[in-house]
């Protein structure tokens, strides 16, 4: 079950020519780094004039929902589902 977080993070991304969105490789939340093992879904979402890209990703058995504010280039960890 996902638990809401809504905290800023540092993201490690690749901007690949021809890709429809940045490719998320890893992110740092607090002192922890999470390497992305799979990207399950990426979809756009609008709030007024702001376009967000929403990511559903896995890091091992852990699942995360992240959001990129494309106007400000800010990443947010929205929710986590940590196995354990």
Secondary structure as UniProt FT lines:
FT   STRAND          3..14
FT   TURN            17..18
FT   STRAND          23..29
FT   TURN            30..31
FT   STRAND          32..35
FT   STRAND          38..47
FT   TURN            48..49
FT   STRAND          50..59
FT   TURN            60..61
FT   STRAND          62..69
FT   TURN            70..73
FT   STRAND          74..81
//
